[in-house]
């Protein structure tokens, strides 16, 4: 079965090549069916491989096997976390393709299948990144993923905003990729290896008893900077809200649903495989770096989410906040923290993609994603209203959703004051979603003044040229299935322990920690949900709660829209990351 691993990346790429070659000669429905079949086939393959991944599989692509321990081949790894991410990527891409079945106008003659082909390339790149066993090819897939995401973000190229958002996305993420490539170069110079496990052993051998040095620190900072840019951690996050505001809805489903999560997955994978040994970065220093950046990310994302009027930007900042929670859970470096983040990530992927899908329905019906302008206009969309509300309470961590199970396990792992970060960040972001539900779909509360809000979303253009006679079934069924999947993560018997076992075998030396519901975790989930509901109710009845106080104004001004500012903050973030990890090098 291991020989099938490379197909996870190859199948979508071949399908995209086929659509590029013959798509212009196909009717639109044939091109979309082709994409659906290829994406679905890759998803099925990922699930089959995942079910048969014990023990973990390793494959050298093209049969370039190591000779005397040396190889120039490309290695792919099929353990539980890698195949789990590939399966999540493939299933969510399939959902995005199904959602967009009738969502766009007929492409111009000669370009049929272009959007579907781009989604397949995106899927192939993300799957390749998930299973890559050597750092350079992880970078190659990282870049392919990024380039495709730029094109998808600016897909509506006739709109200046789409081009600007894609350009910002492209510049910031490209700089992150260059940083990653320089870090890989330093590691290769030190060890002469590119396979992650061999780099790790090479660092340990080169260090001897002296511990890490400045070169190791520099490579760590550079590689992690690239991954944290993709994860949208503060202060690397500025590209994300701007990109989400202009990207087509199916693209937003993938950006927030799996691409950002792949950044967090990359941090976990690269540290555990490359830098976790005695020649790498000490555990205490990584904990300091990730917990500090994660807490800052969660707090900043939650505050900015609360003060948004533009619904897509609101959801984007929610993603930033939850990324912070992922990093905090990973940063404590315990099997329980890893397990909680894995489950949290799976639940969040379904919930966040569903919320963007529901926002797409509003955009289709009313040509707006402005919470103020849409007040009460969503009353006829009852199914969408229910799903939006369900997505809100799922973000808050209400049992028995998978987000609640993952949050519960992670809270037990981090303990102490960091538990408060989890409760507050999830409650504030969920409260913002519930506030939108109350205003847009129920028409509750007085009409607030425009000055009390952040950036408007009233000038958005519908993603269909003419209003469809009704909301297509796919645009309702897809978010419903995504929410059902997020629920299944929390209620499927034995699923939590299965995920925990796979994660621990890959990253915790085989140490197994149970992942199950606890009374304490369930109570915290209920408390987060109650706080979210209270915040939403207060905001609806007292619009002044949405006027950003003086201390929040600097955060709002930082999201300037100027790519030069974002580049400067990327450099600041890399410097801060290095400063947080420096004590271990000095101690060595």
C-alpha positions, -999 to +999 in steps of 0.1 A: +000+000+000+029+024+006+035+025-031+002+044-034+013+073-012+027+095-040-007+093-057-021+116-030-003+145-047-001+131-082-038+123-088-051+159-083-021+173-103-028+149-132-065+158-131-057+195-132-033+189-162-061+170-179-085+199-174-060+224-187-054+203-218-089+195-228-112+216-205-118+242-232-133+215-254-156+202-227-190+215-216-189+231-181-207+202-164-182+177-178-152+197-165-168+200-131-177+163-130-141+155-139-128+176-110-153+160-086-143+125-096-106+132-093-109+150-060-133+123-046-110+095-058-081+112-040-102+115-008-111+078-010-074+069-014-064+090+016-091+074+037-081+039+026-044+046+033-053+061+066-071+030+077-041+009+067-014+032+081-004+011+111+026+008+112+035+041+094+044+037+058+075+052+041+079+053+003+108+065-018+093+080-049+103+064-082+122+036-064+152+057-055+160+037-025+189+047-001+222+030-007+245+027+023+222+051+041+225+078+014+198+088-011+189+115-035+153+103-037+121+119-025+107+103+006+070+105+016+057+094+050+022+079+056+017+080+093-016+089+110-012+127+112+001+130+076-027+108+062-052+124+084-044+159+071-044+146+035-078+131+041-091+163+056-077+183+028-092+161+001-127+159+018-128+196+022-117+202-014-145+178-025-169+199-004-157+231-020-161+217-055-196+205-046-205+239-032-193+257-063-212+234-086-235+263-097-219+291-078-200+308-106-210+322-139-201+302-170-163+307-175-152+326-207-149+305-238-116+287-238-112+287-200-137+261-189-124+241-160-099+267-150-113+272-115-117+234-110-082+228-122-068+254-097-087+237-069-072+204-078-037+218-079-043+234-045-055+200-032-025+182-046-001+207-032-016+205+003-016+167+002+020+167-009+030+190+020+011+168+044+030+136+035+064+151+026+092+134+045+120+157+034+122+194+041+130+206+006+100+189-011+078+201+018+090+236+007+082+228-030+046+218-021+044+247+002+052+271-027+029+253-051+001+256-025+009+293-021+010+302-058-023+284-064-038+302-034-027+336-048-045+328-081-076+315-064-078+346-041-075+369-071-098+348-093-122+377-100-094+396-116-117+423-130-121+436-094-093+458-081-099+446-045-093+410-055-061+418-072-049+439-042-058+411-017-041+385-038-010+407-042-008+412-004-012+375+001+015+368-025+041+392-012+038+382+025+036+345+019+064+346-007+087+363+019+078+336+044+086+310+018+120+326+011+128+326+048+119+289+049+141+281+019+171+300+035+166+280+067+166+247+047+198+259+031+215+264+065+203+229+077+217+213+045+250+231+050+253+218+085+241+182+079+242+175+042+207+160+044+172+170+034+151+141+048+137+155+081+146+125+102+182+126+089+185+163+095+175+158+131+201+131+135+227+152+118+221+181+141+224+159+171+256+144+158+271+178+149+262+193+182+279+166+203+277+178+239+277+215+230+241+220+223+227+242+195+246+272+181+237+303+162+233+285+129+207+261+144+189+291+159+189+309+126+176+279+107+149+274+133+137+310+131+137+310+093+119+277+088+093+285+116+088+320+102+076+305+069+053+281+086+039+307+110+032+330+081+011+302+066-006+296+099-015+333+102+000+337+137+004+372+150+023+393+138+025+373+106-013+373+101-021+405+083-025+389+049-053+366+060-083+390+066-074+409+034-073+377+014-105+363+029-124+395+022-119+392-016-114+355-022-144+335-036-164+317-009-152+281-019-116+293-016-123+308+018-136+274+029-102+259+020-080+288+033-095+288+068-105+252+068-072+234+060-045+257+046-040+277+078-042+244+098-014+230+076+009+258+089+003+246+125+007+210+114+040+220+098+052+236+130+045+204+149+060+181+123+092+201+117+100+207+153+093+171+164+113+156+136+141+181+130+147+203+161+135+183+190+168+165+197+198+176+218+212+194+187+181+214+181+161+239+201+154+231+238+119+222+247+116+250+272+125+276+245+100+262+220+073+263+247+081+299+255+080+309+219+048+290+209+028+298+241+038+335+239+030+338+202-001+316+206-015+337+234-009+369+216-025+355+184-056+342+203-061+376+221-055+397+190-077+375+167-105+375+193-105+413+198-103+421+161-130+395+153-154+412+178-151+446+162-157+435+125-187+444+105-175+426+073-187+390+080-159+374+060-133+394+078-150+385+111-146+348+103-110+353+092-101+369+125-118+340+142-095+317+123-065+338+136-078+335+172-082+297+169-048+294+153-034+309+185-052+282+206-036+255+183-002+270+189-006+271+227-017+235+227+012+224+206+036+246+227+032+227+259+048+197+243+027+170+259+009+141+242-024+154+256-018+188+240-010+173+207-041+151+209-064+180+218-050+202+190-055+174+164-092+169+174-097+207+177-083+212+143-105+186+127-136+200+143-127+236+134-121+227+098-157+216+094-172+244+114-153+272+098-158+259+062-196+257+070-197+292+083-180+306+051-204+285+030-234+301+048-218+335+043-216+327+006-254+322+006-259+357+020-236+371-007-255+353-034-289+364-021-281+400-012-248+410-028-235+420+007-216+406+037-222+437+058-237+428+091-253+463+094-268+464+059-281+428+062-300+433+095-332+413+093-328+405+056-318+370+062-351+360+078-363+339+048-331+318+049-341+296+078-319+267+071-289+290+067-298+307+100-299+275+119-265+264+105-249+297+112-261+295+148-250+259+151-216+270+138-214+297+164-220+274+194-196+248+179-169+275+178-176+282+214-169+246+223-204+234+231-204+196+237-206+172+219-190+189+188-155+179+179-143+214+186-155+210+222-137+176+226-104+190+212-107+221+233-115+201+264-084+178+259-062+208+251-074+228+281-066+198+304-031+198+289-023+235+292-039+240+326-038+271+348-042+306+333-039+293+297-073+276+302-087+311+306-072+320+272-091+291+256-124+300+272-122+337+264-109+334+228-135+308+219-163+327+237-155+361+220-152+347+185-184+326+189-202+356+204-194+376+173-209+348+151-240+346+173-243+384+172-244+382+134-270+354+136-292+375+158-289+407+137-289+393+101-313+363+104-336+374+132-334+412+128-329+417+166-317+449+182-316+486+172-298+496+141-263+507+150-246+537+136-220+530+109-193+548+128-194+521+155-182+494+131-151+483+114-147+479+076-180+476+058-189+447+035-218+464+018-199+471-015-192+434-023-202+420-056-223+388-059-203+358-071-230+350-097-237+375-124-275+372-120-295+362-090-303+325-090-339+316-089-333+299-055-304+288-034-289+257-050-293+226-029-255+221-029-251+254-011-273+242+017-263+205+018-226+211+019-225+232+051-250+209+067-227+179+060-196+199+073-213+206+106-224+170+108-188+159+103-176+183+130-203+168+153-191+133+144-156+141+155-170+145+190-195+117+192-181+089+171-173+060+195-136+056+199-127+083+174-109+105+199-087+077+211-080+066+175-068+101+166-048+103+199-031+070+192-021+080+157-007+114+168+012+100+198+028+072+177+040+098+152+052+125+176+053+114+212+077+085+211+047+061+214+035+075+247-002+072+246-026+097+262-063+091+262-086+116+245-121+115+259-148+137+274-143+148+310-168+166+333-144+195+338-139+199+300-177+197+293-184+223+319-158+246+304-174+241+270-208+250+284-194+280+302-177+292+270-210+289+251-230+307+278-205+335+278-207+337+240-244+339+241-243+366+268-218+387+248-239+384+217-271+394+235-254+424+251-240+435+217-274+432+200-292+452+227-263+477+233-247+486+200-221+507+218-204+475+228-192+473+192-175+507+193-138+499+197-124+514+229-092+535+228-069+505+237-082+486+207-077+514+181-040+506+176-049+470+167-073+483+141-048+507+126-022+480+122-045+463+096-036+491+073-039+474+039-004+485+030+018+455+021+049+474+032+036+475+068+029+438+067+064+430+055+078+451+084+057+432+109+069+399+094+105+410+101+095+420+137+079+386+142+110+368+130+130+389+154+107+382+183+107+345+175+145+345+176+146+364+209+122+339+225+143+309+214+177+326+221+182+316+258+186+279+249+214+288+225+231+310+250+228+283+276+244+258+252 
